């Protein structure tokens, strides 16, 4: 549950900017209200992704030769970047990429995402696989450190989503939360609790304090999960009342 919530947060809250960099604002800082073992916040070893995850040979885009020729021959205004009409701006952007990089899938994938975003001012919702393809395409065009990290983030999301290894899941999840919130106790509590949730379940009876601590830490990081904390408190209250 929290894994899906966190992936969604990563994928949909951060918006694509014209300068091709992802900027996610950190939530308002919160003081730690719970404690964990002294060694729970030690920095882990960096996560090294398999090389095959970076393969871009499967990037494809369906576009006609006539459309490509039109983009190639389109004369761009000197101030095209100031164009307010979203359709014209998207076409200028696409043409600029084609003229700069040629007729390759990465160009069309990046341009299409920009077009959809311009036409969806309320925020573009997409799948993780689409985001990975977009990030790969962006890295093909601009192979810099920033775009490599951007791609790495989505690849780690995919790996975390598919792995059956609790340790790997926890390692990736912790890295992401530390990056967003800092190396604070709540991060370790959420990671430990979510790993239990995803691999075998959380046995509540006899572990009520740990169960509540997980939801309290989750709420500290993600205030929108208040309803989950309230449900957990009610669940624990009923269990204790039953004896």
C-alpha positions, 0 to 999 in steps of 0.5 A: 500500500505505502509502496504504491503511494510513494511511487505515485508521489514520485511519479505524479507530484513532480512536474516536468520543466522546460529546462528538462530538470525534475524539481521536487520540493521537500515537505515541511520539516518535522521534528522527530517524535519517535526513537529507534535503535542508535544504528538504525540510521547508518548510511547504506552502501550505494545501490548499483543497478544492473546494466541491462536496465539502461538498455534503450534499444526498445525505445520506439515511436510511430511517426510518418516520414511526412511528419518528420519532413515537415518538422525538419523543414519548419522554420522556427521563430527566434522567440519560439520558446515564448509561444503561448499557444500550447499546440504551436509551442509543442510543435516548435519544441518537437521541430527544434529537437528533430532538427538538433538530434535527427529522426530518432525515437528519443526525440519523439518520446520527449516531444510527445511528453512535452506536448501532453504536459502542455495540453494537460495543465492540471498535471500529467498522469502516466504509468511507471513504464512510460516514465522510464521510457521518457527518462531513457529518452531524455538521457539519450538526448542529454546524457548528463549526471542530472538526467542519469539520476532522474532515470535511476530513480524510476529504474529503482522504483521499478526494481522495488515494485518487482523484487521478491527480496525484502532486503533490496526492497527496504534498501531502495525504499530507504534511500528514496525516503532519506533523499526526500526527508533526510536521515531521520528515525521516522524513515527507518520505522516506515521502511521496516513497517512497510517491508513487513507489510509487503513481505508476509504481513504485519502481525498486530496482536502482541506488536501493537506498539510497533504497529502504531509506531509505523503508522505514526511515522508514516503520518509524520512523513505523509500527512495525507495518511492521517486516516490510516493512522486513525484506523490503526488506532481504532484497530488496536483499541478493539484488540485490547478491548477484546483482551 
